[in-house]
Amino acid sequence: MKTTIPLRFGEKHQPDFAFSRQAGDLRFYSKIHWHDAFEIILVKQGRLRISIQKNWEYIYEGDIAILPSGTLHGTDSREGFCEFNTFSYTESLIYSPEISIFNMKYLSIFKRDRKGYRILRSGEPGAQGLKSLLLSAMEEYVALGFDRELKVRAAILGIHGAICSVYLEDGAQAERTSERLAEAELFIESHVSEDISPSDVAAAMHLSYSHLSRLVTSALGYSLGELIARMKMNWAERLMTEYPAESITAIAMRCGYNSASYFTRTFKKMKGTTPLSYRKMLNGTKAHIEAGSEYKPEN
């Protein structure tokens, strides 16, 4: 069974991270499931029975279960007092099309790991450091300060970095893949105003199109052609911000599109809104900032 983020913590919801706490003598049980998010389980007291990839085992006080996205898992606590915290965050906090492709390497090591999950026992190297990061993140999560979300996201980046160090034994291939993808990104970025094709990118890297295409699709989950389109749309956003008076047709030309209508369709597919609507939102945000008030988009 697949479940999705956001998870629930009291009355608070976030689209890309969620923390929760379970404690007591009652039975805690979750059905076997998976979701598109990392899940980290820290046992603070007692012991917790956990199923990972259909194998049941116990984790004890101070142990940490690391479950990358897509891992089949469930929990069952039935013996005495147990307290544990669950930390969940989506991959988009680490890498997304709007974030540099260099960050992809921080996810690829998990996608290429044969086992996938890890049980980090309390006495193992890195366990205490990761525990401290997790508890600090929880403190930021329940705080009510203005910068709460920024602090939580910063804490999650630290958590993910610590988790990556646990997996680095098998990281050499991921690093080579990351270098190839970074090279592809740099070529696309330097030719973003031109009408380039996936074959052009592969030829510039002295790779076959099929090999580079497989590499991109395996690592990112979408095609090389879509990578080009996403980077062009990110460039279009920047142009519309820097040149608010320039026409959409001119923006399309600057992004290597000869057809404004095709550019508009691509932008809407990638960003979920049209270029004109996006520009209207930018103008509305700017006007409200200049007026000293908070911008609230229209329903």
N, C-alpha and C positions, 0 to 999 in steps of 0.2 A: 504494500500500500504506500502510495506517495503522499507526503504532507508538504506543506509549503510555509515559507516565511511570509508574513510576520507571525511569530509565536507570541503568546500572551504573558505579560508580567504585570499583575495587578490590572490597572486600567490603562497602562501605557502601551503604545504600539509604535514600532518602527518598521519601515519597509525592508531594511537590510541588516538589522541585527536584533537580537533578543537574548536577554539573560533571565534565568529563573532559579528559584530555590525550592527544594523539597526537604521537609524535615518532620520526623515524628515516628511513632511506633506502628502506624497504620501501613498497609501494603500500598506500595507505589508500583503501578504497572502500566506499561505502554505497549501497544501492539507492535509487532514487527513492521517496520516502515522505512522509508528513505525520503530524502528531500534534496533540493538543489541548494544546499548550504553546508558549511562546515559546522560540526557540532563537537564541543569539547565538554566532557563530563568530569568534574572534580569531586571526589568523595571527601567530605570534611570529617565525618564521624561514621562509625559502623562499617558495614560492607554492603555492596550493591551487586546484585546478579545482573549481568548484562549479556545480551545476545548480539554477536557481531558476525555478519555473513553466515548466519545459521549455527554458530558455535557459541554455547553458553559458558561463561566463566565469571569468577568473582573479582571485583576490584575493591580494594580496602582503603582505609583512611590515608589520605595523601596521594593515592593513585590517580592518574589522569588518563582517560580514554580519549583518543584523538580520532575523530571520524570524518574523513573528507566527504565532500558532496557525493551523493549516489551510494553511500555505504548502507547496506541493509542492517538494521539494528533495532533493539528494543530493550527495555529495562524491567526488572522485577525485584522488588525488595519485600521480603516477608518475615525476616527474622530480627526482632528487636529494633532498637532505635537506629535510624539511618538519616544522615543529612548529606545532601549533595547539591551542587550547583551545575546548571547547564548553560553553556555559552554557545550561541548560534550566530553565524554571520554569513552573508552571501558572498560568492566569488566576486561580485561586482565591486565590493569594497577594495579588492586587491587589484583587479584588472577588469576593464571594460573598454569598449571602443573609444570612449572619451578620455581614457587614461593611456599614457605612453605604452606602446607594445613591449617596451623593455620590462614592464611589470609582469608580463606573461610568464616569465621564468619562475615566478613565485607560485604559480599554479601547476606548471608543467611537471614538476617533480612528483606531484601527487598522482597525476594522470598516468605516469609511466611506472609507478610503483606496483609491483606484483601483488603485494599483500594489501596495500591500501591503508588500512587502519593501523594504529599503534596503541598498545597499553604501556604507558610510561609509569613504572613503579616508583614509589616515593623515594627510594634510595638511589635511583639511577641518576646519572649526570643530566642536569638540565631540569629535573623535576621540580626542585624547590624554586628555581628562578621562574619557571612557567607558572607555578602556583601563585607566586607573588604578583605576577603580571595579571593573572586572571582575577585575583581578589581586588587589585587596584582598579581594574576595569569595572568590576561590579560596584565599587564605591562611586566611580564617576557616573555610572548608569543611573543610580538612585538619587543622585544629586539634582538640584533644581536650578542650577545656575544658568545664565544666559548662554554660555559656551559649552553646555553639557554635551551636545551631540558631537562637537568638534573634539572634545577631550575623549569621548568614548571611541570615536573612529581612530584617533591617534593611538589609543590604548590597544585597539584591535590590531593595528599594523604591527605593534610591538609583539603582540601574542603570535601573530602569524609568522613573524620573523623567527621567533623562538621555536615554533613548530617546524619551520623549514630546516632549522639546524639539526633536528632529529632525523630528518629524511635525507640529509645531504650525502649519505653513503652512496646513493644511487643517482647523484645529481649531475654527473659528467655529461651524459647524453642530453639532459634537459638544458644544460648550459650551452651546448653546441646548437641545439634547436633555437634557443633564445637568440644566439648570435646571428643565425640565418634570418630569423624574423626581424631582428633589429636592422639588418642590412636591407631587407625588403622595404621596411618602413622608411628608412632614410632615402631610398631611391624614389619611392612614391612621393614623399614630402618635397623632395627637390624638383619633382616634375608635376606637382599637383595642379598647376595651371595648364597642363597639356592634356591632350586626348590620348592617354596611355592605356594599354591593354595588359591583361595578365601575362601574355607572352612577352611583352616588352620588359616587364619586371624580371621574368625568368632569364631572358637573354642577357640582360645587364648583369645578372648575378652568375652567369655561366652555368646555369642549371637547366635541366629539362623542365618544361612546363608541368608535366605530370608529376615529377618529383616535388617541385615547389608547391604545387596545388595540394598534394596529399599532406605535405608538412603543415601548411597553413590550416587546412580543414581539420586535421587531427588535433592541432594545438589550440585553435580558436573556436572550432565548431561551426565555422562558416567559410565560404570560398574566398579565393584570392581576389576574384572580381568584386566581392562584397567588401573586402578589406580596402580596396581602392576607393570604392564608393563611400564608405564610412569616413575615410580620411579626407576625401573631397568635401563631404558635408560638414565635417568639423572646420575645414578651411572656410567654407561658405559662412558658417556662423561667425567666425572671426572677422571676415570681410564686412558682413552686415553690421557688426558692432563698430568697426573702425570707420566705415564709410556709410553712415546712416542715410545719406541723400542719394546714393547710387541705386540705379534701377535693378530689379531682379534679373532682367536680361543681361545687364552688364556683369552682375555677380556670377551668373551662369557662365558667361564667356571667360571670366577670370578663373573659373574652376575647370575649364577645359570642355565645357558643354556647348555645342552649337545650337541646341534646341532648349529654349527656356521652359517649354512645357515638360520635356523629359527631365530636366533638372528639377522642376517642381515636384514631379511624381517621385523622383528618387529621394528628394529631401523629405517629403512626407512619409515615405516608406521607412527611412532611417530614423527620423526624428519624431514622427507621430503628429506633425503639424506642417502646414504649408510655410514657405518662406515669408509670405506676406503676413501671416498670423504671427510668426516668430518675430518679425520686425515690429509689429504692433505691440507685442509684449515687451520688447526692448525699449521702445519709446515710452510705454506706460511706466515701466520700472524707472527709467531715467527721470521722467517728470515727477514721480512721487518722491524720489530721492532728493531732487532739487527743491521740492516743496517741504522736505523735512519730515515726511510721513512714510509709513510702511506700505509697500506696494502689495495689493491684494488682487490677484487676477479675477476677471469677471467670470461668473458661472456660465 
